Amino acid sequence: MSNYFLSLANVGVQKLRPYQAGKPTDELERELGITDIVKLASNENPLGLSESVKLALQKELTELTRYPDANGFYLKQALATKYSVNNDQITLGNGSNDLLELIARAFVDSSHEVMFAEHAFVVYPLVTQAIGATAVVVKAKDYGHDLSAMAAAITDKTKLIFIANPNNPTGTFLEQAEIKDFLAKVPARVLVVLDEAYFEYADNTRRGNAIAWIKEFPNLIVSRTFSKAYGLAGLRVGYSISHPEIADILNRVRQPFNCNALALKAAETVLQDEQYLAEGVALNNAGMQDLCAFFDEKNLAYIPSMGNFITVNVASFADKKMADKKTGDQVYQALLEEGVIVRPITGYGLPNHLRISIGTEAENQRFKQALTKVLNLQ
Ligand SMILES: *Cc1c(COP(=O)(O)O)cnc(C)c1O
């Protein structure tokens, strides 16, 4: 019987490996028998849930016997106002991961190619694989997207291109002019998803407004999420903004109630909570500076990041200090023993790096102490 049902699965699905999530805090608590665990592994908002959302959710609890609004009218309305688009350009998702998959399912079949960069977000190869389409992985430049190489790699079979800006797990950032130059080279029959999960953290003097480019480039889809800067990762809510015809197609393919009632209410509420957003971004900027200064001091090479995380080469000090070189996976394990969960990214082709989500000041401090101990840094 072994592998019998696997042989019945779709060809693409047979080769799928499950998504590796960050290790849950309670799992490590059980394993180590300690409680003061610091999780800096999933780029979550360290501020905790916004107070305005807590209040709104309390009220919403009494409504939970009812189905949610299948069209998410009020959330779409709030997004449409904020981003100066029409409601019919918006598609809501059960997290923005849901949208990435919906877009692939709606437009791509096994005869097509889906393009993304080396070291780019792992969900892109996952959704491509599940459909049985061909993944075209374009070699990274300085850990980020090489848009010239990506434009040159477009073929008659290319149907969809994923670009993460800032990228996860490298934090690399593409300037507006680079992206626009690229879009101008992409044929109209190829859809481009600009995944801006970390948009709110990126430098507001440089990040621009890609949503406004949809008029010029109707094959552009911008996706964003409430999981990161808005602090709603556990509720699962994200959205895409696109040409209305694309949104119409995505809305046909999605499940009727893919955004639950609490998620809709929380997202609509937190979107108005500018203070929460500003506090989170300020905390992130301070923590980013703190960790970069620490890495500089310890001669650890890191990739400059525009997200809420920083990716550091934990083997890079070895040349200078003559210490034993450890891989990212080994340092990850040793940090677990210290009660600090970070993210190894060997699966992204970066075996010497670890990705650390920026935490509160105290959490960052715990991480710095643990890394100092584990790497024997002085
Ligand atoms: C976190 C993340 C997302 C968002 O995931 P959700 O499903 O919205 O929680 C999307 N893209 C990238 C690159 C991410 O890192």
The ligand as an SDF file (V2000), in Angstrom:
LIG
                    3D

 15 15  0  0  0  0  0  0  0  0999 V2000
    4.3150   36.7400    5.0190 C   0  0  0  0  0  0  0  0  0  0  0  0
    4.2930   36.8270    3.5260 C   0  0  0  0  0  0  0  0  0  0  0  0
    3.1000   36.8420    2.8210 C   0  0  0  0  0  0  0  0  0  0  0  0
    1.7870   36.9300    3.5210 C   0  0  0  0  0  0  0  0  0  0  0  0
    1.2760   35.7900    3.9750 O   0  0  0  0  0  0  0  0  0  0  0  0
   -0.2160   35.7820    4.5210 P   0  0  0  0  0  0  0  0  0  0  0  0
   -0.8170   34.6070    3.8290 O   0  0  0  0  0  0  0  0  0  0  0  0
   -0.8740   37.0510    4.1150 O   0  0  0  0  0  0  0  0  0  0  0  0
   -0.1030   35.6210    5.9850 O   0  0  0  0  0  0  0  0  0  0  0  0
    3.1140   36.9620    1.4520 C   0  0  0  0  0  0  0  0  0  0  0  0
    4.2690   37.0900    0.7910 N   0  0  0  0  0  0  0  0  0  0  0  0
    5.4350   37.1070    1.4250 C   0  0  0  0  0  0  0  0  0  0  0  0
    6.6790   37.3120    0.6480 C   0  0  0  0  0  0  0  0  0  0  0  0
    5.4870   36.9500    2.8070 C   0  0  0  0  0  0  0  0  0  0  0  0
    6.6570   36.9210    3.4390 O   0  0  0  0  0  0  0  0  0  0  0  0
  1  2  1  0
  2  3  1  0
  2 14  2  0
  3  4  1  0
  3 10  2  0
  4  5  1  0
  5  6  1  0
  6  7  2  0
  6  8  1  0
  6  9  1  0
 10 11  1  0
 11 12  2  0
 12 13  1  0
 12 14  1  0
 14 15  1  0
M  END
$$$$
